[in-house]
Amino acid sequence: MKNKKLLLLTSCLLVFSSCTPGGAKEKLVMSDITADDAAIHWTAVEGASKYSVVVNNAAPVEVMVPQYYFSSVEGTYEVKVTAIAGDSKHSDSDAKTFSYETKKTSLVSVDSTGANITWGEYAGKGIEVKTVDATEYTAVVGTSYTVTKSDLYIVRAAPGYKENKYYVEDDAGKKGILVSLEADDVVTLEDGTAETDLDLAEKYTIKTFTTDWGDTSASINLDGSTNKGISDGNCVKLHFWHSSQWYKYTTALDLDKSYDTFSFMVKGGVNTSASLTFEITDHIMVGSIDLAGVYISYLVEPTVQEWTKYTVSLDDPNWQIAYNNGKYPFSQIQPMIAASGYTIKSLADMMPFFSKFSLRVRGGQDQQYSDCYSWFDDVVLSNVGATSKTETPIVVGENYAIESDAFKGTAKFANDGTGTLSFKLKSNGSAVQLPVTHAVVEGKLHMVCTAQGFDFDATFVGANNGKSFALDTVSGTASNAFGNFVAEEYVLFDDFESYTEMGVGYDNNHKDLTQVSGLRAAYYSDWYKTGNDYAVSLIGDSNWKLMGSNDYLQLDTNGRNDGKCAKFKESSGGAMRYTNRAILFGDGDAFYGTTFSIWAKGATNLDVGLKIRVFTVSKIDKTNHTLDSVSVMRQVTITKNSDWTEYTVTLKPNTAYYGFTLTTVVGSAAAYPLLDDISIYGSISPWGN
C-alpha cells in the first residue's frame, strides 16, 4: 500500500512540472512581406511546417514555401500570411498583411524625334525597348531612349511589381514605332557612272509585265549625248516599245538612314510614262501587316525631247503605296498601321526598309511596237526638306546663232560667265563685237553688256534645256536692237583652230592606234581600192584600204577667217574618205539640227566632187556605212579656184546625228581643196547668210 501511494505522488509531480511557466510554447514570428516581379515573399520561419495564406478573407490556402504568386486578374488584394507551427514546442505566428493591386499594362503613345524615342503616359513597372527582331528588352533609365540604328522598335510598359502594384502584360501596353536615323549625306542611285554597258546591264534586271513580270528583250545602256549640257558624263538610256506594257529596270538598294527628298532628271520619248519605285522584298511584320511586296511609286510623264528635273518630297501625296492588291496614298496606309499598334510617321522613315529600286517605263499605243526610249540621270536621295516641284533646267551652251530685227551673228559663252556677241547690223552691214557677262538666274539667262553706245541688261527665256532662247526683258541704250531676238545653239564640230600639228594617222605607214596624234588622230582616212596590196580599212569593207600616201590630210593656215583649216586630197587612184573619229569608235555625242554645214575652198587645178554623208547611228561599220536608211547624203562639186563657200545637207528635224564622212570622187589628177568650220545648226545660220 505504501508503494502505491509513492507511485501516485510521483505521477502527480511529473504532470504538475509540465504545466509550469518554464515549459510554455514559443510563438512563431513572421518577417515583413516583400515582393518581386512574380510573387510576394517572406523569410522562411524556423519551426514552421507550412504557411496559411488568406486572400481577401477567402478560405485559407496552405503553401509549403515562403512565397505566394500575384493574381493576374485585375483588382485589389489583401494577403494575410500566417506561419503554422510544425511541432509541439511552437505555436502559430500572428498574421502579416500585404496589400497590392493588379493592373494591366498600358501605354498611351510613342513618338520619335531624330534618334530619340519618347512616350506618353503609361501603366507599368517602367519602360523597356527592343528592336522587332530582338528577343530581349532593354530597360530604359530616363524619359527617352536613343537609338543607334534605323529599325522597327517595340516600346512596352514593363510588366512586374512596383510600389504595391503588380502589372500584367497586355497588348495595350506595347506599341511599335519605325525610327530612321536622318542621313547627312546624299545618295546617288543612278548617274550613268558605270564603266561599260555590260557593267550597267549587270547592275539591273529587266522585266516586262503582261499577266506577271517576265523576261524581255528591252535594254539599258550608257548614253553620253542626250544629257550633253545637263551634267557631266553619261546618263542611262532605256530602250523599250510602244506597247502599253510596263518595263521594269531594277537594282538592289541598301540604305540605313532616312531621306526626305527624291530628285531625278528624265527625258522621255513620244507618249511615254515613267514610274520610279522603291520596293520591300523582305518579310517585315508591322503588327499584323506583312510589308513584303510593298512598294511606293511616283508617276511622271516626261516631256518629249526636253530634260525635266523632278524634285519630290517624300511627303508628296502623289506617292502611291502598293499593298494587298491595292494602291493607296500614305495617308490611308497610316491608320491601317496604327490599328496594328505601330507608328510610321512618314515615307521618309520607311527608306531603310526598301531593298530594291526600279525605273519603270511604258510607251503608249500610238506607235505600237515601235522603238521607244527614255533617259534618266542624277537620280538622288537627299535631306534638303524641299517641296515638290518640276523644273526644266537651263544650261548655257558654248555657241549660239543669234538674230534680231537689227542684227544677225553669233554668241560665244565661256564657263566663267563671260562671252562675246559677234554680229553684223542689218541696216548697214557693220560688224560689231561686244563683251558680255552671263548667268542663269531663276531659270532665265541674264546677260549684261556695258560697252559704250551699246549697253544693255537683258533676260531671256530658254527652251529645250537652253538649246534656244527668246527675249524676255531688256533695258539700256541698245534695247531697241533686240526686237524679236532669238538665239539657237549650234554645234561646231571643228574649226581646226585647236590643232598644233598635222600629226600621225592610222594608215598603211603607221598601224599603231595608240600612236596617232594631231589632226590625223581626229579624222580616220581611207581610200577605195580593190586588191590585197593595202591593209583593209578599220571600217571593215574589204574594198576600202588604209591610206598609203603621206599627203592625204594636212593642217593649213589659210582658213576662212585667217585661221587654221584642213587641206584634204582628191586622188586619181580611188575615192578618198575622211571620217570623224567618234563615229568610227561609237563613243561620240548626239547632235540635233536641221542643217549640216561645211565650208570649202576650191583646189587650184580641178573641180572636186565630194559626197557628204551624215549618220543617225553612233557607229559605222562595213554593214551600214553606205546605207541611206541610217544617213542622209548629198554630193557637191567644189569648183576650181572658188573662194570659201558653204555646202549644206538638209537634216531630218528632231533626229539625233552622230557624225559624218566626207568622200571625194575619183579625179583626173590629185587635187587639194581646203576645209573649214564643220557645223550643225537649226533655223538660224551662224555664218550670217
Phi, psi and omega in degrees: 000319179298320180292323178296319179296321179295318178297319179294319180296319179297318180296320180294321179297320180297316180295319182295321182294328181286346182257011181275160179305325180297350181241026181287154179287147180266126181280132178291150182238123178277142171281169173296152180268132175242179182214151169237198187285357182235329190204169170267152185223155171215164181285136179303134184262122179292129181099352178268140177261342181191179182226141178259125182244124178242120181251121178051044175061020176280179179301139182295149176240131180265133177234152185261344182243158186278057175202160178210128187287147176295155172278139178270358179272130181301138180157178178255136186230137170244121184247126176246128183240129177236131175278127182265126182297143181253005178207177185282348181278344187237154173242161183300152180280167167287154181284141171256140184248140177223127180245143177206169177234132175266128179225151172279145177292151177209151180216119186290313186197159169230155180210170177215147172226112185062235181268002185258128173263133175234169184215161177267203181298146180212159172241116182173173180294330182178195178246136176232150184224144171208161171284161188298331183267351182285156179262338183241142175273155173249125178289138183261132172253117182117192186253006177205167181228129181260123181273158180247355177207158176287128182191175172267121186249144175252124177248128179226149166284120190290136172286161178131189187254137174200126172051057176062022173233134176251120185259127178259131183297136179219153180301332180291347180260016184221129179221150178252152177212136177271122180241123178240129175290136183280128181287144176252012179238182178245134178251122177265115181277329177199130173213018176072029182267007175301149183291318184220168174300325180295317177300319180294317180296327178286336180287328186246145165257142186240127180226159172233153185251122168247274170261345175203171179284124180224177183294156182209162176265008173301156187222167176224138178207167178282147178220120181259017186241314188291342177258014182300128182088352178265308177207165181288151173081201186270164164241182175251140182244124179258129180248124180210204187224155173282085183224007183062014176260149176277141174241132187241124178248108192242139176223159182290151181228132181223090181248149176233007180218172184265154177223140184254354183223136180237129179224152180199156174254136179216144176226126188253163170271194181291128172055053180243155172235154179221141177228127177257126190230150172241133188232142174261122179256337180283154175278104180244113182272122172248093189065238179266002184261126176265118184277358179301131180089352178287135172220155175247145183220153177229121188261134175225162173237096188300142177288136182298129172057026176218124177297135177233135177257125176253124171250120190235121172287143175290352174269359182299129182291349180280352172296134177248135178253119177273120181207132172052049177066020177223167176235131187223151167288159184299330181297336177270335179283324183307312180296327178296319179291319180297326179295339176268007176086020184235155178239122168238112191282330184200164173296329179302321180292339181279347188306319181295346182268348179280128185251356177219149175232137184228141164262118180245134182225155179211134174256142180287186185261005181300326178233063190304133176069005173274163182297147180218147184222148166221150180238141178232149177203155173049055176275114195224141168253137182209177176235070181252357177063030184282153170274157182293137177201159178240130182229149169254103185299140177248120179237128181278122178279190184269315188237131178227141166271131185236149177204142173221185177295338188254338186208170177209137181176221184223159171234135179235122184246142177253161181292342182275007178090006176258170179187176180220131170260126179235119183205171174243138177288133181291336184289322185221002179078006181294139178272135181230138175228124186235131171281139180224163166244154183212154176197155173267120183234118179052045175079008179234152175279123178252124183230136183229137173230132181250014181297135183297130179087347178217041181278147177202158174226112190224152171239150184226140178269128182266156174225157178052049177061027178097011176288339176213158179221147174232152184295136175251297177222153177207144174219165180116174184294334182264012187299327181294339182283351186261016177300129180058035179293136175220140174234134178233129178292139174234161182256119175262096180302314184198131168243005171067007181284339186278347184277137177257350182203159173296317176078194184244132178256169174274105184214188185293345179261343182221104187247037177237106183298335181285351185253002181291154184201166173062206181304318184289345174282334183277341181229124176272128185242135175214174181217158186269120180202129175278163181103180187241017184276355176229152180293147183290143180303152175296336179290334167112339179291127188295339180274353175259131188240163173294145178302139179253334182276171180254001186244024189283332179209120186228156176270132185234156182251016181252048182293170186291339177244037180062025177246211182270158175206182178246142173252118180246173193239137163253136186240154173276351183272346181160162178299144179239135187236138181236119187241131177292141192304317188301321184283344174286321184258353175075027183240023183264174178277163171264147181227149182236146177171182179245354182219129170260134189225139167229155171248134181223151177237134189296151172290163184278345189241335187215152163293145181238122174276136185222127174264120179256119181235128182242132193253144175261006173250152185279345182215132177255152177210190185294342183274341189227359190289350176240009186279128176288342181289340179239019182199165168239144186222143173221137176257130181235166175240123177268107188292142178305133177063013178290150176283180181302127184224140177273134175239130187235157173233128179283129182255160176284134179292155177057033181235137180278131174240145189242340182175189190207163168232143173243118187236121177279147173280170180287127179257175179278344177200173177290139178218152188226082174285167179252152184229138180205162170046072176272127187209165167234131178218174183259231186283345179248123177282134177283355186260009171084358182264000000 
